Structures are given as structure tokens and as C-alpha cells.
């Protein structure tokens, strides 16, 4: 009986210490994680609208945080709109930043967050390159310049959305047709991103129409 009681006490102490350790680790790292996410979000904004100098909420003269619809300005001129869309993929919620021109055609999209199958759905972030194996090895050992041989600056799947209109945001099988070519072996992921972007453009159109000319101007 005493042994059982002693064992229970030891087990309880281990559980408490382990819990405190996990909690402490979370407290120490959550600030870094939040900072990293914020930097990635800002990088995505600048990637979609590199010419922008202000990202404001559509209905208020405040910085856009990713909630609702954002209005983009460059030198006091409105150059587009932004929204973050979410859709269930094959194995995760896919979060997409969608930027559109003033005429609501796609400016660009960027995948902000996803945890799809490695080698399949995860290829939504794949950047095409013509680097050889020897160039990659050379980068690792320091005898070749990093990035040498890269041919694109954005993932090829995401670039397919550039300049598409709402009606053109569809999965197509014909490689010569205007639309989105699904990733081989990742049809569910490809369709989820496509549906998220299509819904996002529709939501932007509705929000802008509701606000009309009263949308805020950039603040000094």
C-alpha cells in the first residue's frame, strides 16, 4: 500500500513538473512565434503589392491587420484590395492572402499557412528552379552562390492565379486553357485553394460595393 502511495506521489510530481516545463517553454517561445508570423505576413503583403506604401482597413483609417477587407495605397492612390481566405484542404486549413486590382482581377496570391501532405499538397509553395544537384551541393559546402539557377521568384502554382478574373478562377485540364492546373496527386489541395480564392474575390467585390465611395483615404 505504501509503495503504491509513493508511486502515485512521484507520478503526480513528475506530471506537475512536466506541465510547468511545457507551459514555461510556451511562454518563452510564443513571442518569437508571433513575431515570426508577423514578419511573414508583412513579407507576403509586400510580395503581392510591392509598390504599396499603405495597407488600410476598408472601413476605417487604420492599418489592416488581416481581418476583413484591406485597401491598398501607393502614393495616396488606391491600387487594389486584400483579403485573407481560409479553406479546408486535404489535411489542414489552408490560409491564402488574396490581392486584387481595382477592377477585381487577381494581382497575386500567397499561401500564408498550410500543413498539406509533403511532396503533394505542400507543392503549393514549390518554386521552379533549374538548379542541378551539383549546384545544390556547392551551396551547402560554400563553393557556389546561393540561389544560382533559380528561374522564378514565386511558387508556380500560386502564379497561375495572376491576372485571372473571377470567371477564370477554375480548375482546367487543358494545359493551354486559361485557368488553374491542379498539382499532380494533390487535386483536393488544388481545388481548395482555387475555391478559397474565388470566394475571396467575391467577398471583396461585395464589401467594396457596400462601402462605395466612402472607403477611407490614406492617413498621414
Secondary structure by P-SEA (a helix, b strand, c coil): caaaaaaaaaaaaaaaaaaaaaaaaaaacaaaaaaaaaaaaaaaaaaaccccccccccccccccccccbbbbbccccccbbbbbbbbbccccbbbbbbbbcccccccccccccccccccccccccbbbbcccaaaaaaaaacccccccccccccccccccccccccccccccccccccccccccccaaaaaaaaaaaaaaaaaaaaaaaaaccccccccc
